[in-house]
Amino acid sequence: MIIILFLILVIVYFMRKSRVDNKFNSINDKKIHPYIIAKNKIKSLNNKNPKSQNEAGTFYSELSYIVREFIENQFFIKTIEMTTNEIKHNKNMIGFDKNEINKIISVLERADLIKFAKLFPLENDIKIDLYVVDEFLDNQKIDL
């Protein structure tokens, strides 16, 4: 009797586990393209206008993460884990157009200054940095 009850519990366990695994697999099958994710995040940043140093730090943290996440998910380069200095020193290995990668590195360096040195950006800098990142995304999208 105990053995039968145990077998029933094992069968129920594996049936439920199988159903949960199928749900996760179907979610992964509908993965959103890194370009679309980054563009949506940029759109939400366009609506923000940092008024304080704290807001500017948050804004630039998000902007920096969008760039790093896009490069990592689109080109499989571990930029989320890299410092801006590491990206700068390895820019030739990354394989982007020199002018574009230099502009992106400039944005990342400004983001570091704002986040860590508490520099407050000019409103014009914010617009330019958003434009540079948006342009970079448009020039790098593949396989949409």
Residue pairs with C-beta under 8 A, 6 or more apart in sequence:
33 141
33 143
33 144
34 69
34 70
34 73
34 74
35 70
35 74
35 137
35 140
35 141
35 142
35 144
36 144
37 69
37 70
37 73
38 66
38 67
38 69
38 70
38 137
39 134
39 137
41 62
41 66
42 66
42 130
42 133
42 134
42 137
45 59
45 62
45 63
45 66
45 130
46 130
48 55
48 59
49 123
49 126
50 56
50 58
50 59
50 121
50 126
53 114
53 118
53 120
56 114
56 120
56 121
56 126
57 114
57 115
57 118
59 126
60 110
60 111
60 114
60 115
60 121
60 129
61 111
61 115
63 107
63 111
63 129
63 130
63 133
64 107
64 108
64 111
64 112
64 115
65 80
66 133
67 79
67 104
67 107
67 108
67 133
67 136
68 79
68 80
68 82
69 80
70 137
70 140
71 77
71 79
71 94
72 78
72 79
72 80
74 140
74 141
74 142
75 94
75 140
77 94
79 87
82 90
84 105
84 108
84 109
84 111
84 112
87 94
87 105
87 108
88 105
88 109
91 98
91 101
91 102
91 105
94 101
96 104
96 140
97 139
100 136
100 139
100 140
103 132
103 136
104 132
104 133
104 136
106 132
107 129
107 132
107 133
110 119
110 121
110 125
110 129
111 129
113 119
114 120
114 121
121 129
